[in-house]
Amino acid sequence: MKILIINGPNLNMLGRREKGIYGSLTLEEINQLIIDEFKSSNVNMDFFQSNEEGKIITELQLSEEVYDGVIINPGAYSHYSIAILDAIRSINIPVVEVHLSNIHSREEYRRKTVTGEGALGIISGFGHYGYIMAVNALMYKRGGDKHV
């Protein structure tokens, strides 16, 4: 199984920005934890991060040809990007949306996820472990057993 993990705007600043909300791990450290968690399984992952909406859309559009599923943390784009929602809906592979913080316990404008409307499911509030949960969800959706 091959999975693409997309991280949106400002996630490259993890470990430095709002540690009380997002934790102290950097994006690179989170990516390595995900790799380590599944190193003994048949899951391969690629990682992509961009602060630019168009680049995220292009990655989603290209993903269908290469990957069995996508995990996306659209960051702030999740609250208003119809374009990313349309890209998610345009591909024929499952997409799981992840948020490090619990978006439902935050500001009102963060509680609605437009992009999540196109996702298989949304995982929110479990920090970096949400990505591991999302990989397991994609494995389960594909018909195999989950990893943990």
C-alpha positions, 0 to 999 in steps of 0.5 A, a space after each residue: 500500500 502506498 500513501 501520500 501525506 499532504 501537509 498544508 500551510 504553516 505546518 512547516 513551522 511545527 515545533 516553533 509555532 504555538 507549542 501549547 496547541 500544536 506540540 513541540 515536534 517538528 514536521 520532520 519529526 512527525 514524519 519520522 514517527 509515522 515511518 517508524 510506526 509502519 516500518 515493519 508493514 507493507 505501507 510506503 509513504 511519501 510526504 508533501 508540504 506546501 503553503 500554496 493552495 495550488 500546489 496542494 491541489 496539483 498533488 491531490 490531482 496527481 495522487 490517484 495515479 500513484 497512491 492507494 490513499 491520501 492523508 491531508 492536513 489542510 491547515 487553515 485551508 480546511 476552513 474555506 478552500 472549496 478548491 481543495 474540496 473539489 480536488 479531493 472529490 475529483 480523485 477516486 482514492 480515499 482521503 482522510 483529513 487530520 488535524 493536530 488540535 481538536 478543531 471543535 474546541 477552538 475558535 468558532 471559525 476553525 470548527 467547520 471543515 469545508 475540505 472534510 466534506 470530501 474526506 472518508 473521515 476526519 481525525 482531530 485532536 490527537 496530535 501526531 498520533 492522528 496521522 498514525 490513526 489515519 494510516 490505519 484507517 486507510 489500511 482498514 478501508 482497503 480491506 486489510 487489518 489495521 496495523 495497531 
